[in-house]
């Protein structure tokens, strides 16, 4: 299963992100391409410990939903509510300028790549404690979901 812990998979994500344009429209949902980039950046900030996200996960989120989120099963379109800290309509970082926001995402992705299994991985706000492998898998599935949303 794909994970951004794999350099080739990270490169695939980078290439797809670079194909995005400010006017790229989503195939579902309300986010703009720029809001989506900021959303993905915020999730990396949580993983890197730069942004705190309040835990809201229930026992089924930390067991059943964690298993589903990391599996090859596609995520439902427009059905998942992001925690406020990574939601650009709430407390997420607002878009500033598209190219700069893309650059920030790519730098955060590069900084994530510097971490390894020994890093003190924080808890995911919904899914609970994730390992190095689980964070890498989560980010791949999450990024892939949103990049598909914008047709890249």
Secondary structure as UniProt FT lines:
FT   TURN            4..5
FT   HELIX           7..18
FT   TURN            22..23
FT   HELIX           33..47
FT   TURN            48..49
FT   TURN            59..60
FT   HELIX           61..65
FT   HELIX           66..70
FT   TURN            77..78
FT   HELIX           84..86
FT   TURN            88..91
FT   HELIX           98..113
FT   TURN            117..118
FT   STRAND          123..124
FT   TURN            125..127
FT   STRAND          128..129
FT   HELIX           132..149
FT   TURN            150..151
//
